[in-house]
């Protein structure tokens, strides 16, 4: 028998002014809640439950009559169920014919906690099916069904849109009319397999009236069969994969680009490392060959030394072309008058052009100045002229000219050779692209790289049978005034100093040490930069000049110079570099305007760099 709690302290808590934290929490619920003690008496009804049953705040009003027979019976039932179970749920009717879900749980003191929630009315399966269809259509899925017995094919509006057809009666002839011809056979076979396998899956291209193409994914399943096992009903969905395929193609293209960049980066690091080691060796060869040439007692010996120097120069050019290709070698920019530059370069260019081709150089009418690396720009002209000689027939013409205006400077290489077709012209500056069986495809690619690093641009005009014109455009600069160094050259005696040489390659370290001692300097050399700092920290007097390689295993040259100058700010520095992979990766940075000498260097270039550093001590780049 279910009874209510008589008036008293516990009953007064149901009126909403109670001190029990648990009951406070129940009043915050969005559901009705009742509490029964172990004797079955109702000790608490929260506000939501009172609202459900129209109860007042007075516990004396919580009678069986007020609660209603349905709830009283349900409470008695759950009490019985909870004798053997921890929780129980039932659904009951409210006085207004609405339904309530009742959930009861056994409390630790033997009582019962009951919660009440309104139950939503049952939904017909057909309504659920219609809702699913609407959701699928709204999210881009086309729906279809095929009655194999009546041979009736039904499509949703979205299916018509995806295939590119006007809504109406459809049949299987749509395959011939709207499916790409190359996909029709595979689509028909996939649908035929569904008859035996029970599942259907196909991808095809749908052709629309505006000639656009959509990539379609079609999936279906046999959901009913006839008594003899033949498919009776197949249902499926249609999905537009056009955007997804476009994204996949874009992702694949990006993957290929990243793969190419990764390979190019690895090749660049290898090229820089090879060039670095080659330049170290060439520095020794160049300096020793020049020393032998100076001491030669016969013309034959001197001639042999000159041949060695020319070979070393050629090898050095190869190293720099490797570095130019991967943008690893810095430019030695100098303010240059292009008329003089062209005159200095003319013998080199004439040695490239065969005698049966007319070659002319047209100097500028007046002085034109630009900031160029003369050595790199000579390589640019040599590549362009060499390219022209391969296109010009015997008796043809090649002309190099320089013109300038307020906009800039243009160096032009023109020929009357065979010319190029538009598709070839569009690719001539691409790395590894060549039209010749013996070409490597690096010449014009390196031209573009060098010119762009001069803040310039190289373009080409050509047509089959009309020759070609290559134009190198550069920023124009104001004339260069003579520098104090140039004005005072040779007017003062060489300055002698204490020089510390830091180079990890023993053969090069000994060479530099010998050259400087031969010119009267006091020299001490180190194979490890850390030895320099240990000496200074041990109290050894600092040198006047620090001559350091840039790339070394334990510490870069710029880091060493910074550490030395923190201890002794007046120490001057010169950097030697073959521009290897660490520079390419940005692991080392020569201070802007610092005196640096690229490897390979000659004996005289080394001596001149030291003289310049000792003359003024200013950090500036030597031209």
PARODREN-858625 format. One record per residue (C-alpha): residue number from 0; residue in three letters; x, y, z. Coordinates in steps of 0.25 Angstrom, whole numbers, plus 5000, padded with zeros to 4 digits. Example, Ala and Ser with C-alpha at 12.3 -4.5 7.8 and 13.67 -1.06 7.14 Angstrom:
# residues 2
    n  res     X     Y     Z
    0  ALA  5049  4982  5031
    1  SER  5055  4996  5029
***
This chain:
# residues 623
    n  res     X     Y     Z
    0  UNK  5000  5000  5000
    1  UNK  5005  5014  4996
    2  UNK  5004  5025  5006
    3  UNK  5008  5039  5007
    4  UNK  5017  5045  5018
    5  UNK  5009  5051  5030
    6  UNK  5011  5066  5033
    7  UNK  5024  5068  5040
    8  UNK  5039  5072  5037
    9  UNK  5041  5063  5025
   10  UNK  5028  5067  5019
   11  UNK  5031  5082  5020
   12  UNK  5043  5080  5011
   13  UNK  5034  5077  4999
   14  UNK  5029  5091  4999
   15  UNK  5041  5096  4993
   16  UNK  5048  5102  5005
   17  UNK  5056  5091  5009
   18  UNK  5071  5089  5014
   19  UNK  5075  5076  5007
   20  UNK  5085  5079  4996
   21  UNK  5080  5066  4989
   22  UNK  5066  5072  4988
   23  UNK  5071  5085  4984
   24  UNK  5077  5078  4972
   25  UNK  5065  5070  4969
   26  UNK  5057  5083  4968
   27  UNK  5067  5088  4957
   28  UNK  5064  5076  4948
   29  UNK  5056  5077  4935
   30  UNK  5049  5065  4939
   31  UNK  5039  5061  4950
   32  UNK  5044  5054  4962
   33  UNK  5038  5047  4974
   34  UNK  5045  5041  4986
   35  UNK  5039  5029  4994
   36  UNK  5045  5024  5007
   37  UNK  5047  5009  5011
   38  UNK  5032  5008  5016
   39  UNK  5027  5013  5002
   40  UNK  5023  5027  5007
   41  UNK  5025  5039  4998
   42  UNK  5035  5048  5005
   43  UNK  5037  5058  4994
   44  UNK  5031  5063  4980
   45  UNK  5039  5073  4972
   46  UNK  5033  5085  4965
   47  UNK  5033  5078  4951
   48  UNK  5025  5066  4957
   49  UNK  5015  5074  4964
   50  UNK  5013  5082  4951
   51  UNK  5011  5069  4943
   52  UNK  5000  5064  4953
   53  UNK  4994  5078  4957
   54  UNK  4999  5076  4972
   55  UNK  5000  5087  4982
   56  UNK  5012  5090  4991
   57  UNK  5004  5084  5002
   58  UNK  5009  5070  5005
   59  UNK  4995  5067  5011
   60  UNK  4990  5068  4997
   61  UNK  4999  5057  4991
   62  UNK  4988  5046  4992
   63  UNK  4986  5034  4984
   64  UNK  4974  5040  4978
   65  UNK  4982  5053  4974
   66  UNK  4993  5045  4968
   67  UNK  4984  5036  4960
   68  UNK  4982  5021  4959
   69  UNK  4992  5020  4948
   70  UNK  5004  5026  4955
   71  UNK  5000  5019  4968
   72  UNK  5000  5006  4962
   73  UNK  5013  5009  4954
   74  UNK  5020  5013  4967
   75  UNK  5015  5000  4974
   76  UNK  5020  4992  4962
   77  UNK  5034  4998  4962
   78  UNK  5035  4996  4977
   79  UNK  5033  4981  4975
   80  UNK  5042  4980  4963
   81  UNK  5053  4987  4971
   82  UNK  5053  4976  4982
   83  UNK  5061  4968  4972
   84  UNK  5066  4979  4962
   85  UNK  5074  4992  4964
   86  UNK  5066  5000  4954
   87  UNK  5053  4998  4946
   88  UNK  5046  5007  4935
   89  UNK  5031  5007  4931
   90  UNK  5022  5016  4922
   91  UNK  5009  5021  4928
   92  UNK  4998  5030  4923
   93  UNK  4995  5044  4930
   94  UNK  4981  5050  4932
   95  UNK  4982  5058  4920
   96  UNK  4985  5045  4911
   97  UNK  4999  5049  4910
   98  UNK  5010  5038  4913
   99  UNK  5020  5039  4923
  100  UNK  5033  5030  4924
  101  UNK  5035  5026  4939
  102  UNK  5049  5022  4943
  103  UNK  5052  5017  4957
  104  UNK  5065  5014  4964
  105  UNK  5067  5007  4977
  106  UNK  5074  5016  4988
  107  UNK  5084  5011  4998
  108  UNK  5074  5013  5010
  109  UNK  5064  5004  5003
  110  UNK  5056  5016  4998
  111  UNK  5053  5019  4983
  112  UNK  5056  5031  4974
  113  UNK  5047  5032  4963
  114  UNK  5048  5042  4951
  115  UNK  5037  5045  4941
  116  UNK  5039  5050  4927
  117  UNK  5029  5053  4916
  118  UNK  5029  5042  4905
  119  UNK  5029  5046  4891
  120  UNK  5018  5040  4882
  121  UNK  5022  5028  4874
  122  UNK  5026  5031  4859
  123  UNK  5021  5023  4848
  124  UNK  5032  5016  4840
  125  UNK  5028  5023  4827
  126  UNK  5030  5036  4833
  127  UNK  5044  5032  4838
  128  UNK  5047  5027  4824
  129  UNK  5042  5040  4818
  130  UNK  5051  5048  4828
  131  UNK  5063  5040  4824
  132  UNK  5060  5042  4809
  133  UNK  5059  5057  4812
  134  UNK  5072  5058  4820
  135  UNK  5080  5050  4809
  136  UNK  5075  5058  4798
  137  UNK  5078  5071  4805
  138  UNK  5093  5066  4807
  139  UNK  5095  5063  4792
  140  UNK  5091  5048  4791
  141  UNK  5082  5044  4780
  142  UNK  5073  5032  4783
  143  UNK  5068  5022  4774
  144  UNK  5060  5008  4773
  145  UNK  5058  4998  4762
  146  UNK  5047  4988  4762
  147  UNK  5053  4977  4754
  148  UNK  5040  4970  4752
  149  UNK  5032  4981  4747
  150  UNK  5045  4987  4741
  151  UNK  5042  5001  4747
  152  UNK  5053  5010  4750
  153  UNK  5050  5021  4760
  154  UNK  5060  5033  4763
  155  UNK  5059  5044  4773
  156  UNK  5060  5059  4768
  157  UNK  5075  5059  4773
  158  UNK  5078  5047  4764
  159  UNK  5072  5054  4752
  160  UNK  5081  5066  4755
  161  UNK  5094  5058  4756
  162  UNK  5092  5050  4743
  163  UNK  5087  5063  4736
  164  UNK  5073  5059  4732
  165  UNK  5060  5065  4733
  166  UNK  5051  5059  4743
  167  UNK  5041  5049  4738
  168  UNK  5040  5034  4734
  169  UNK  5054  5028  4733
  170  UNK  5058  5014  4728
  171  UNK  5072  5008  4726
  172  UNK  5074  5014  4712
  173  UNK  5079  5026  4720
  174  UNK  5092  5019  4721
  175  UNK  5094  5021  4706
  176  UNK  5089  5035  4706
  177  UNK  5096  5041  4718
  178  UNK  5108  5032  4722
  179  UNK  5122  5034  4716
  180  UNK  5124  5024  4705
  181  UNK  5136  5019  4711
  182  UNK  5129  5016  4724
  183  UNK  5116  5009  4719
  184  UNK  5121  4995  4718
  185  UNK  5127  4995  4732
  186  UNK  5114  5001  4738
  187  UNK  5105  4991  4731
  188  UNK  5114  4979  4736
  189  UNK  5114  4985  4750
  190  UNK  5098  4985  4750
  191  UNK  5098  4971  4744
  192  UNK  5107  4966  4756
  193  UNK  5097  4971  4766
  194  UNK  5087  4960  4761
  195  UNK  5096  4949  4766
  196  UNK  5104  4956  4777
  197  UNK  5093  4964  4784
  198  UNK  5101  4977  4784
  199  UNK  5104  4988  4773
  200  UNK  5116  4998  4772
  201  UNK  5120  5006  4760
  202  UNK  5127  5019  4757
  203  UNK  5125  5026  4744
  204  UNK  5125  5040  4737
  205  UNK  5111  5046  4734
  206  UNK  5111  5056  4722
  207  UNK  5102  5068  4723
  208  UNK  5095  5076  4712
  209  UNK  5105  5087  4715
  210  UNK  5116  5077  4712
  211  UNK  5121  5077  4726
  212  UNK  5125  5064  4732
  213  UNK  5122  5059  4746
  214  UNK  5128  5048  4753
  215  UNK  5118  5039  4759
  216  UNK  5119  5028  4770
  217  UNK  5107  5019  4770
  218  UNK  5104  5008  4780
  219  UNK  5092  4999  4782
  220  UNK  5087  4986  4789
  221  UNK  5077  4975  4786
  222  UNK  5066  4977  4797
  223  UNK  5056  4967  4792
  224  UNK  5056  4954  4783
  225  UNK  5045  4946  4776
  226  UNK  5041  4932  4781
  227  UNK  5051  4926  4771
  228  UNK  5063  4935  4776
  229  UNK  5063  4946  4765
  230  UNK  5065  4960  4770
  231  UNK  5051  4967  4771
  232  UNK  5056  4981  4777
  233  UNK  5069  4988  4777
  234  UNK  5071  5001  4784
  235  UNK  5083  5010  4784
  236  UNK  5089  5024  4785
  237  UNK  5096  5033  4776
  238  UNK  5108  5042  4780
  239  UNK  5115  5053  4772
  240  UNK  5130  5051  4774
  241  UNK  5134  5062  4764
  242  UNK  5139  5072  4774
  243  UNK  5146  5060  4782
  244  UNK  5153  5055  4770
  245  UNK  5158  5070  4766
  246  UNK  5163  5071  4780
  247  UNK  5170  5057  4779
  248  UNK  5177  5062  4766
  249  UNK  5181  5074  4772
  250  UNK  5187  5067  4784
  251  UNK  5194  5057  4775
  252  UNK  5200  5069  4767
  253  UNK  5204  5076  4780
  254  UNK  5210  5062  4785
  255  UNK  5218  5062  4772
  256  UNK  5223  5076  4773
  257  UNK  5227  5073  4788
  258  UNK  5234  5061  4783
  259  UNK  5241  5069  4772
  260  UNK  5245  5080  4782
  261  UNK  5250  5069  4792
  262  UNK  5259  5063  4781
  263  UNK  5264  5076  4776
  264  UNK  5267  5080  4791
  265  UNK  5275  5067  4792
  266  UNK  5282  5070  4779
  267  UNK  5285  5084  4783
  268  UNK  5291  5080  4796
  269  UNK  5300  5070  4789
  270  UNK  5304  5080  4778
  271  UNK  5307  5090  4789
  272  UNK  5315  5080  4797
  273  UNK  5323  5075  4784
  274  UNK  5326  5090  4780
  275  UNK  5331  5093  4794
  276  UNK  5341  5082  4795
  277  UNK  5345  5084  4780
  278  UNK  5347  5099  4783
  279  UNK  5356  5095  4795
  280  UNK  5365  5086  4786
  281  UNK  5365  5097  4775
  282  UNK  5370  5107  4785
  283  UNK  5382  5099  4788
  284  UNK  5384  5096  4773
  285  UNK  5383  5111  4769
  286  UNK  5392  5116  4779
  287  UNK  5403  5106  4777
  288  UNK  5402  5107  4762
  289  UNK  5404  5122  4763
  290  UNK  5415  5121  4772
  291  UNK  5422  5111  4763
  292  UNK  5420  5120  4751
  293  UNK  5426  5132  4758
  294  UNK  5439  5123  4761
  295  UNK  5439  5116  4748
  296  UNK  5453  5116  4742
  297  UNK  5448  5112  4728
  298  UNK  5437  5116  4718
  299  UNK  5433  5102  4717
  300  UNK  5431  5101  4732
  301  UNK  5424  5114  4733
  302  UNK  5415  5109  4721
  303  UNK  5411  5097  4729
  304  UNK  5408  5105  4741
  305  UNK  5399  5114  4733
  306  UNK  5392  5101  4727
  307  UNK  5389  5097  4742
  308  UNK  5383  5110  4745
  309  UNK  5374  5110  4733
  310  UNK  5369  5096  4737
  311  UNK  5367  5101  4751
  312  UNK  5359  5112  4746
  313  UNK  5351  5103  4737
  314  UNK  5348  5094  4749
  315  UNK  5344  5106  4757
  316  UNK  5334  5111  4747
  317  UNK  5328  5097  4748
  318  UNK  5327  5098  4763
  319  UNK  5320  5112  4762
  320  UNK  5311  5107  4751
  321  UNK  5306  5096  4761
  322  UNK  5304  5106  4772
  323  UNK  5297  5116  4763
  324  UNK  5288  5105  4759
  325  UNK  5283  5103  4774
  326  UNK  5285  5118  4777
  327  UNK  5296  5114  4788
  328  UNK  5307  5124  4783
  329  UNK  5306  5138  4787
  330  UNK  5309  5149  4777
  331  UNK  5321  5158  4777
  332  UNK  5313  5170  4772
  333  UNK  5322  5182  4767
  334  UNK  5317  5195  4761
  335  UNK  5322  5193  4746
  336  UNK  5322  5201  4734
  337  UNK  5316  5192  4724
  338  UNK  5323  5197  4712
  339  UNK  5336  5193  4718
  340  UNK  5330  5180  4723
  341  UNK  5327  5177  4709
  342  UNK  5340  5180  4704
  343  UNK  5347  5172  4715
  344  UNK  5338  5160  4711
  345  UNK  5339  5161  4696
  346  UNK  5351  5152  4695
  347  UNK  5344  5141  4703
  348  UNK  5332  5142  4694
  349  UNK  5340  5142  4681
  350  UNK  5347  5129  4685
  351  UNK  5333  5123  4686
  352  UNK  5328  5127  4672
  353  UNK  5333  5119  4660
  354  UNK  5340  5126  4649
  355  UNK  5329  5123  4639
  356  UNK  5319  5132  4647
  357  UNK  5319  5147  4647
  358  UNK  5320  5152  4661
  359  UNK  5319  5167  4665
  360  UNK  5318  5174  4678
  361  UNK  5311  5188  4679
  362  UNK  5316  5196  4691
  363  UNK  5307  5206  4697
  364  UNK  5307  5220  4692
  365  UNK  5310  5226  4705
  366  UNK  5314  5220  4719
  367  UNK  5303  5211  4725
  368  UNK  5305  5206  4740
  369  UNK  5299  5194  4747
  370  UNK  5303  5186  4759
  371  UNK  5307  5172  4754
  372  UNK  5316  5161  4758
  373  UNK  5325  5161  4745
  374  UNK  5329  5147  4746
  375  UNK  5315  5142  4747
  376  UNK  5310  5152  4736
  377  UNK  5321  5147  4727
  378  UNK  5316  5133  4729
  379  UNK  5302  5138  4725
  380  UNK  5307  5144  4712
  381  UNK  5315  5132  4709
  382  UNK  5303  5123  4710
  383  UNK  5295  5132  4702
  384  UNK  5305  5133  4691
  385  UNK  5308  5118  4691
  386  UNK  5293  5115  4690
  387  UNK  5293  5124  4678
  388  UNK  5304  5118  4671
  389  UNK  5297  5104  4671
  390  UNK  5285  5111  4664
  391  UNK  5292  5119  4654
  392  UNK  5297  5113  4641
  393  UNK  5310  5116  4634
  394  UNK  5310  5130  4629
  395  UNK  5300  5134  4639
  396  UNK  5301  5146  4649
  397  UNK  5301  5148  4664
  398  UNK  5301  5161  4671
  399  UNK  5303  5166  4685
  400  UNK  5299  5180  4689
  401  UNK  5296  5188  4701
  402  UNK  5285  5199  4702
  403  UNK  5280  5207  4713
  404  UNK  5269  5217  4717
  405  UNK  5263  5222  4730
  406  UNK  5255  5209  4732
  407  UNK  5268  5201  4732
  408  UNK  5279  5193  4724
  409  UNK  5277  5183  4714
  410  UNK  5288  5173  4709
  411  UNK  5283  5167  4696
  412  UNK  5288  5155  4688
  413  UNK  5282  5154  4675
  414  UNK  5284  5143  4664
  415  UNK  5278  5140  4650
  416  UNK  5277  5125  4653
  417  UNK  5267  5114  4651
  418  UNK  5258  5120  4662
  419  UNK  5248  5113  4671
  420  UNK  5234  5108  4671
  421  UNK  5225  5114  4682
  422  UNK  5224  5101  4690
  423  UNK  5239  5101  4691
  424  UNK  5240  5116  4694
  425  UNK  5231  5114  4705
  426  UNK  5240  5104  4712
  427  UNK  5254  5108  4709
  428  UNK  5257  5113  4723
  429  UNK  5252  5101  4730
  430  UNK  5263  5092  4737
  431  UNK  5267  5080  4730
  432  UNK  5259  5083  4717
  433  UNK  5267  5082  4704
  434  UNK  5265  5080  4690
  435  UNK  5278  5074  4687
  436  UNK  5283  5060  4689
  437  UNK  5296  5064  4696
  438  UNK  5290  5076  4704
  439  UNK  5288  5075  4719
  440  UNK  5277  5086  4720
  441  UNK  5285  5094  4730
  442  UNK  5290  5106  4722
  443  UNK  5278  5115  4720
  444  UNK  5273  5110  4734
  445  UNK  5285  5115  4740
  446  UNK  5285  5128  4732
  447  UNK  5271  5131  4738
  448  UNK  5275  5128  4752
  449  UNK  5287  5137  4751
  450  UNK  5280  5149  4745
  451  UNK  5268  5148  4755
  452  UNK  5279  5148  4766
  453  UNK  5283  5161  4760
  454  UNK  5269  5166  4762
  455  UNK  5267  5165  4747
  456  UNK  5259  5158  4736
  457  UNK  5263  5150  4724
  458  UNK  5253  5148  4713
  459  UNK  5253  5142  4699
  460  UNK  5247  5145  4685
  461  UNK  5247  5135  4674
  462  UNK  5240  5129  4662
  463  UNK  5243  5118  4653
  464  UNK  5252  5123  4642
  465  UNK  5253  5137  4648
  466  UNK  5264  5135  4658
  467  UNK  5264  5138  4673
  468  UNK  5267  5150  4682
  469  UNK  5270  5148  4697
  470  UNK  5269  5161  4706
  471  UNK  5275  5162  4720
  472  UNK  5269  5174  4727
  473  UNK  5276  5180  4739
  474  UNK  5274  5192  4748
  475  UNK  5282  5204  4744
  476  UNK  5291  5210  4754
  477  UNK  5298  5224  4756
  478  UNK  5313  5224  4752
  479  UNK  5323  5219  4763
  480  UNK  5332  5229  4769
  481  UNK  5346  5224  4771
  482  UNK  5348  5218  4785
  483  UNK  5358  5222  4795
  484  UNK  5365  5208  4794
  485  UNK  5366  5210  4779
  486  UNK  5372  5224  4780
  487  UNK  5382  5220  4791
  488  UNK  5386  5206  4784
  489  UNK  5401  5204  4784
  490  UNK  5404  5218  4792
  491  UNK  5407  5212  4805
  492  UNK  5415  5201  4811
  493  UNK  5408  5187  4814
  494  UNK  5404  5186  4828
  495  UNK  5408  5175  4837
  496  UNK  5400  5168  4847
  497  UNK  5397  5156  4856
  498  UNK  5387  5147  4848
  499  UNK  5380  5135  4853
  500  UNK  5376  5125  4842
  501  UNK  5364  5116  4845
  502  UNK  5362  5105  4835
  503  UNK  5358  5090  4837
  504  UNK  5365  5085  4824
  505  UNK  5380  5083  4827
  506  UNK  5385  5085  4813
  507  UNK  5378  5099  4812
  508  UNK  5381  5103  4826
  509  UNK  5396  5101  4823
  510  UNK  5395  5108  4810
  511  UNK  5389  5120  4815
  512  UNK  5399  5120  4827
  513  UNK  5411  5119  4818
  514  UNK  5406  5130  4808
  515  UNK  5403  5140  4820
  516  UNK  5417  5137  4827
  517  UNK  5423  5139  4813
  518  UNK  5418  5153  4813
  519  UNK  5423  5156  4827
  520  UNK  5411  5154  4836
  521  UNK  5412  5146  4849
  522  UNK  5402  5135  4847
  523  UNK  5396  5124  4856
  524  UNK  5387  5114  4851
  525  UNK  5375  5105  4857
  526  UNK  5368  5093  4852
  527  UNK  5356  5095  4862
  528  UNK  5349  5108  4865
  529  UNK  5348  5104  4879
  530  UNK  5363  5104  4881
  531  UNK  5362  5119  4878
  532  UNK  5353  5122  4889
  533  UNK  5360  5113  4899
  534  UNK  5373  5121  4896
  535  UNK  5366  5135  4898
  536  UNK  5359  5130  4911
  537  UNK  5373  5125  4916
  538  UNK  5379  5139  4915
  539  UNK  5386  5139  4901
  540  UNK  5386  5152  4895
  541  UNK  5376  5154  4883
  542  UNK  5381  5154  4869
  543  UNK  5380  5167  4860
  544  UNK  5372  5159  4849
  545  UNK  5364  5146  4849
  546  UNK  5364  5139  4836
  547  UNK  5353  5128  4837
  548  UNK  5346  5118  4828
  549  UNK  5331  5119  4828
  550  UNK  5327  5105  4829
  551  UNK  5334  5096  4839
  552  UNK  5329  5084  4847
  553  UNK  5329  5090  4861
  554  UNK  5325  5104  4859
  555  UNK  5322  5113  4847
  556  UNK  5332  5125  4844
  557  UNK  5322  5136  4847
  558  UNK  5319  5130  4860
  559  UNK  5334  5129  4864
  560  UNK  5336  5143  4859
  561  UNK  5324  5148  4868
  562  UNK  5329  5140  4880
  563  UNK  5343  5146  4878
  564  UNK  5338  5160  4876
  565  UNK  5330  5159  4889
  566  UNK  5343  5157  4896
  567  UNK  5351  5166  4888
  568  UNK  5343  5176  4880
  569  UNK  5355  5182  4872
  570  UNK  5359  5168  4865
  571  UNK  5356  5169  4850
  572  UNK  5351  5158  4842
  573  UNK  5352  5152  4828
  574  UNK  5343  5140  4823
  575  UNK  5347  5129  4814
  576  UNK  5336  5121  4808
  577  UNK  5334  5110  4797
  578  UNK  5318  5112  4800
  579  UNK  5314  5098  4804
  580  UNK  5301  5092  4808
  581  UNK  5300  5099  4822
  582  UNK  5300  5112  4816
  583  UNK  5290  5107  4806
  584  UNK  5281  5103  4818
  585  UNK  5283  5116  4825
  586  UNK  5291  5110  4837
  587  UNK  5302  5121  4835
  588  UNK  5302  5135  4831
  589  UNK  5313  5145  4827
  590  UNK  5311  5159  4833
  591  UNK  5306  5168  4823
  592  UNK  5317  5176  4817
  593  UNK  5328  5167  4823
  594  UNK  5341  5165  4815
  595  UNK  5340  5151  4809
  596  UNK  5348  5143  4799
  597  UNK  5342  5132  4791
  598  UNK  5349  5119  4789
  599  UNK  5357  5117  4780
  600  UNK  5365  5129  4782
  601  UNK  5379  5133  4777
  602  UNK  5391  5136  4786
  603  UNK  5390  5151  4782
  604  UNK  5375  5151  4785
  605  UNK  5378  5146  4799
  606  UNK  5389  5156  4801
  607  UNK  5380  5168  4796
  608  UNK  5368  5164  4805
  609  UNK  5377  5164  4817
  610  UNK  5383  5177  4813
  611  UNK  5369  5183  4812
  612  UNK  5365  5178  4825
  613  UNK  5377  5184  4832
  614  UNK  5376  5197  4824
  615  UNK  5363  5202  4830
  616  UNK  5357  5191  4838
  617  UNK  5343  5194  4832
  618  UNK  5334  5182  4829
  619  UNK  5331  5183  4814
  620  UNK  5331  5173  4802
  621  UNK  5343  5173  4793
  622  UNK  5339  5175  4778
***
